[in-house]
């Protein structure tokens, strides 16, 4: 099992002092090597869920088990290290560092794990996503689609068990959306990485064999 959620709840404090329930998930599983699209409306808790899975945000209750480790039980420093080693993240806004080249952005991603950066692997990953000729270009010199390709290479840099993708085609023009999704899915298959993508796009979700709707198993404010 690559990912298992059990009784995960998360609420946020509203300005007036009340609690706003965001997540209430009894069970969710992702098998090793499986690729799942999670469909939900904007503001429905998709990004919060990914942040909880990645250990960026802790749930109020429940367990989040990634590759056999319940990350909720880890202290913050250990959780950060585990995330760097085991979880890749493709953000909607890419989060590339503008002052660094494509190659340097991938190498920096490697450095977060505490391991020695592997320049050869970084170059190979960028080549696999079609950017072998753009190694030394900064993000401002790349198209939006190329920037997303760098983000995919960076997410795979540390050979993660699980890759999380947050609306990865939201900022890509329609002509390149299918290309980016195919790139992410193919890279995950080739590197034997489980993939969980959240999206509000029916077209994007439709490319996956398994499509789950967040509203089907997330019942915030319900009886639990």
C-alpha positions as MATLAB code, in Angstrom:
seq = 'XXXXXXXXXXXXXXXXXXXXXXXXXXXXXXXXXXXXXXXXXXXXXXXXXXXXXXXXXXXXXXXXXXXXXXXXXXXXXXXXXXXXXXXXXXXXXXXXXXXXXXXXXXXXXXXXXXXXXXXXXXXXXXXXXXXXXXXXXXXXXXXXXXXXXXXXXXXXXXXXXXXXXXXXXXXXXXXXXXXXXXXXXXXXXXXXXXXXXXXXXXXXXXXXXXXXXXXXXXXXXXXX';
ca = [
       0.000    0.000    0.000;
       1.465    3.346   -1.031;
      -1.027    5.535    0.846;
      -3.685    4.860    3.480;
      -5.866    7.470    5.190;
      -7.925    6.503    8.229;
     -10.376    8.795   10.049;
      -8.615   11.943    8.869;
     -10.238   15.172   10.044;
      -9.125   18.750    9.564;
     -10.808   22.046   10.480;
      -9.634   25.649   10.357;
     -10.418   28.440   12.780;
     -12.645   31.122   11.269;
     -12.203   34.853   12.042;
     -15.228   34.767   14.357;
     -13.712   31.935   16.388;
     -15.783   29.063   15.024;
     -14.396   25.951   13.351;
     -14.750   25.362    9.620;
     -14.574   21.602    8.857;
     -12.603   20.874    5.680;
     -11.785   17.164    5.787;
     -13.560   14.185    7.304;
     -12.308   11.074    5.538;
     -12.964    7.652    7.009;
     -10.833    5.681    4.582;
      -8.878    6.192    1.382;
      -6.278    3.860   -0.125;
      -3.828    4.135   -2.996;
      -2.008    0.983   -4.046;
       1.660    0.874   -4.940;
       2.074    2.019   -8.532;
      -1.582    3.045   -8.837;
      -2.643    6.283  -10.532;
      -5.766    8.037   -9.280;
      -7.481   11.287  -10.232;
      -9.385   12.895   -7.370;
     -12.138   15.140   -8.673;
     -13.590   17.951   -6.610;
     -14.827   21.538   -6.876;
     -12.645   24.566   -6.229;
     -12.577   25.270   -2.506;
     -13.595   21.693   -1.725;
     -10.510   20.755    0.280;
      -8.336   19.189   -2.435;
      -5.206   21.207   -1.701;
      -5.697   20.813    2.059;
      -5.883   17.061    1.548;
      -2.611   16.988   -0.398;
      -0.928   19.126    2.248;
      -2.103   16.686    4.926;
      -0.862   13.693    2.921;
       2.500   15.396    2.434;
       2.785   16.253    6.119;
       2.891   19.980    5.390;
      -0.307   20.338    7.436;
      -1.132   17.982   10.293;
      -4.686   16.646   10.586;
      -6.679   17.208   13.780;
      -7.265   13.447   14.021;
      -6.501   10.271   12.130;
      -3.572    8.536   10.476;
      -1.788    9.222    7.190;
       0.352    6.229    6.247;
       2.769    6.612    3.354;
       4.884    3.617    2.368;
       4.208    2.002    5.748;
       4.959    5.060    7.925;
       2.288    7.068    9.735;
       3.679   10.543    9.149;
       1.310   12.091   11.704;
       3.382   10.453   14.435;
       6.682   11.884   13.211;
       8.195   15.016   14.768;
       8.397   17.976   12.403;
      12.054   17.546   11.402;
      11.579   13.832   10.690;
       8.393   14.582    8.774;
      10.215   17.093    6.577;
      12.982   14.595    5.887;
      10.475   11.830    5.107;
       8.636   14.120    2.684;
      11.835   14.981    0.855;
      12.743   11.307    0.500;
       9.370    9.703   -0.193;
       6.943   12.273   -1.628;
       7.165   14.272   -4.840;
       4.926   17.308   -5.302;
       3.886   19.012   -8.543;
       2.294   22.342   -7.714;
      -0.228   24.304   -9.750;
       2.110   27.306   -9.751;
       5.308   25.269  -10.387;
       7.244   26.937   -7.479;
      10.481   27.115   -9.439;
      13.214   29.447   -8.202;
      13.586   32.203  -10.794;
      17.287   32.861  -10.165;
      18.278   29.261  -10.903;
      18.440   27.257  -14.120;
      16.288   24.224  -14.850;
      19.163   21.942  -13.850;
      19.840   23.887  -10.658;
      16.154   23.736   -9.684;
      16.240   19.941   -9.924;
      19.534   19.739   -8.036;
      18.077   21.914   -5.275;
      15.153   19.523   -5.027;
      17.634   16.736   -4.424;
      19.476   18.683   -1.733;
      16.359   18.895    0.462;
      16.617   15.152    1.164;
      20.013   15.473    2.776;
      21.553   13.270    0.104;
      24.304   14.405   -2.205;
      22.886   15.988   -5.359;
      23.247   13.676   -8.362;
      23.969   15.875  -11.377;
      23.841   12.969  -13.835;
      20.393   11.887  -12.624;
      19.124   15.470  -12.756;
      20.287   15.768  -16.356;
      18.703   12.412  -17.236;
      15.364   13.414  -15.706;
      15.301   16.692  -17.612;
      16.140   14.774  -20.764;
      13.265   12.370  -20.125;
      10.802   15.270  -19.902;
      12.122   16.737  -23.153;
      14.332   19.478  -21.724;
      17.794   18.124  -22.403;
      18.445   21.217  -24.529;
      17.165   23.611  -21.820;
      19.328   22.582  -18.867;
      20.830   26.008  -18.366;
      17.744   28.129  -19.035;
      16.107   29.980  -16.155;
      12.309   29.749  -15.690;
      11.740   33.160  -17.311;
      13.374   31.798  -20.471;
      11.035   28.795  -20.574;
       7.440   28.486  -21.707;
       4.756   27.674  -19.142;
       4.659   24.089  -20.389;
       8.441   23.791  -20.113;
       8.360   25.151  -16.572;
       5.861   22.455  -15.634;
       8.214   19.862  -17.146;
      11.005   21.124  -14.877;
       8.610   20.816  -11.937;
       7.890   17.190  -12.876;
      11.611   16.375  -13.110;
      12.201   18.021   -9.733;
       9.328   16.046   -8.153;
      10.938   12.781   -9.306;
      14.478   13.792   -8.343;
      14.636   11.829   -5.081;
      12.937    8.672   -6.403;
       9.763    9.150   -4.337;
       7.242    6.447   -3.537;
       4.316    8.808   -4.056;
       3.798   11.809   -6.338;
       1.103   14.356   -5.515;
      -0.124   16.656   -8.277;
      -2.245   19.706   -7.446;
      -4.164   20.856  -10.539;
      -1.003   20.373  -12.638;
      -2.596   21.624  -15.870;
      -4.442   24.629  -14.438;
      -1.850   27.127  -15.705;
      -1.044   25.327  -18.929;
      -2.782   26.273  -22.173;
      -5.402   23.759  -23.390;
      -3.213   22.575  -26.275;
      -0.536   21.352  -23.826;
      -2.706   20.019  -20.994;
      -2.922   16.489  -22.378;
       0.819   16.509  -23.088;
       1.658   17.464  -19.496;
      -0.677   14.826  -18.042;
       0.755   12.144  -20.300;
       4.234   13.232  -19.264;
       3.427   12.960  -15.545;
       1.669    9.621  -15.901;
       4.362    8.090  -18.107;
       7.146    9.283  -15.804;
       5.381    7.775  -12.795;
       4.920    4.445  -14.584;
       8.547    4.322  -15.690;
       9.835    5.157  -12.214;
       7.223    2.977  -10.414;
       5.806    5.924   -8.490;
       2.205    6.032   -7.228;
       0.295    9.097   -8.440;
      -2.533   11.049   -6.843;
      -3.735   14.015   -8.866;
      -6.425   16.389   -7.622;
      -8.365   18.445  -10.135;
     -11.709   20.098  -10.842;
     -11.363   19.312  -14.555;
     -13.463   16.482  -15.931;
     -11.237   16.371  -19.017;
      -8.074   15.939  -16.959;
      -9.640   13.321  -14.688;
     -10.998   11.470  -17.705;
      -7.490   10.376  -18.683;
      -7.271    8.155  -15.586;
      -8.653    4.641  -15.239;
      -9.607    5.344  -11.608;
     -11.428    8.565  -10.836;
     -12.673    9.223   -7.299;
     -14.872   12.137   -6.291;
     -13.804   13.845   -3.104;
     -17.421   14.473   -2.134;
     -18.097   10.707   -2.105;
     -15.825    9.986    0.853;
     -15.148   13.391    2.415;
     -18.002   14.428    4.704;
     -16.853   17.483    6.705;
     -19.372   18.530    9.305;
     -21.151   15.190    9.104;
     -21.612   12.573   11.762;
     -18.216   11.044   10.976;
];
